[in-house]
Amino acid sequence: MTDLEFMDHAEKLLLAVERSCDRINDATDADVDAQRSGGMVTLTFPNRSQIVINLQKPLHEVWMAARSGGYHYRFDGQAWQDTKGAGEFFDCLSRDAAAQAGLPLQFSA
């Protein structure tokens, strides 16, 4: 994958995270605050816990830090998959966000 291809796919992922937060906040009482700074999105929950998603351009990876741990994702041509087999990015984000919010939350591409 070229740097340009990585950035295209990674920007789509970050935009999808932001749009999912907007949709979740409109449909639930989750009140998830999404703040973007360049290649990083920080999700802050009412209990002050956070999930940080950031781009690792040199590695062509997206990293996510949550209460449950840190994860590295690579695009496999279809989806962003954890490099250690923990699953697809949006499934993992949904699981961790739900745990931190105390509500069922669904993030999607």
C-alpha positions in Angstrom: 0.0 0.0 0.0 1.3 3.4 -0.9 1.3 6.3 1.6 -1.4 8.0 -0.4 -3.6 4.9 -0.3 -3.0 4.5 3.5 -4.0 8.1 4.1 -7.2 7.7 1.9 -8.3 4.7 3.9 -7.3 6.1 7.2 -9.1 9.4 6.7 -12.2 7.5 5.8 -11.9 5.6 9.1 -11.5 8.7 11.2 -14.4 10.4 9.4 -16.6 7.3 10.1 -15.7 7.4 13.8 -16.8 11.1 13.9 -20.0 10.4 12.1 -20.8 7.4 14.3 -20.3 9.6 17.3 -22.8 12.1 15.9 -25.3 9.4 15.1 -24.8 7.8 18.6 -25.3 11.1 20.4 -28.5 11.8 18.4 -30.0 8.4 19.1 -28.8 7.6 22.7 -28.0 9.3 26.0 -24.3 8.3 25.6 -23.0 11.9 25.2 -19.7 10.8 23.6 -17.5 13.8 22.8 -15.3 13.4 19.7 -12.4 15.8 19.4 -10.2 15.6 16.3 -6.7 17.0 16.0 -4.9 16.1 12.8 -4.6 12.4 12.5 -6.0 11.7 16.0 -9.6 11.4 17.4 -10.2 11.4 21.1 -13.5 10.1 22.4 -14.4 11.2 25.9 -17.2 9.7 27.8 -19.3 11.2 30.6 -17.2 9.3 33.2 -14.1 11.1 31.8 -12.6 7.9 30.4 -11.2 8.2 26.9 -10.5 6.2 23.8 -7.8 7.6 21.5 -7.5 6.7 17.9 -4.4 7.9 16.0 -2.7 7.3 12.7 0.8 5.8 12.5 1.7 6.9 9.0 5.2 5.4 8.8 3.8 1.9 9.8 0.5 2.3 7.8 -1.4 1.5 10.9 -4.2 2.9 13.0 -3.7 2.6 16.7 -6.4 2.6 19.4 -5.9 3.0 23.1 -8.8 2.1 25.4 -9.3 1.0 29.0 -9.0 -2.6 27.7 -5.5 -2.0 26.2 -3.8 -0.8 23.1 -4.5 -2.1 19.6 -2.8 -1.8 16.2 -4.9 -2.1 13.0 -3.8 -2.6 9.4 -6.0 -2.4 6.3 -6.4 -5.8 4.6 -8.0 -4.5 1.5 -11.5 -4.8 3.0 -11.4 -3.7 6.6 -9.0 -2.6 9.4 -7.9 -5.8 11.2 -6.0 -6.0 14.5 -2.4 -7.1 13.9 -2.7 -9.6 16.8 -6.0 -11.2 15.8 -8.3 -9.2 18.2 -10.7 -8.5 15.4 -12.0 -5.7 13.1 -11.6 -2.1 14.1 -15.3 -1.0 14.3 -16.3 -4.2 16.2 -13.5 -3.6 18.8 -14.3 0.2 19.0 -18.0 -0.6 19.6 -17.1 -3.2 22.3 -14.7 -0.8 24.1 -16.9 2.3 23.8 -19.9 0.3 25.1 -17.9 -0.9 28.1 -16.6 2.6 28.9 -20.0 4.3 28.3 -22.0 1.6 30.2 -24.4 1.6 27.2 -24.6 -0.6 24.1 -23.0 1.5 21.3 -22.4 0.6 17.6 -19.7 2.2 15.6 -19.6 1.5 11.8 -17.7 2.3 8.7 
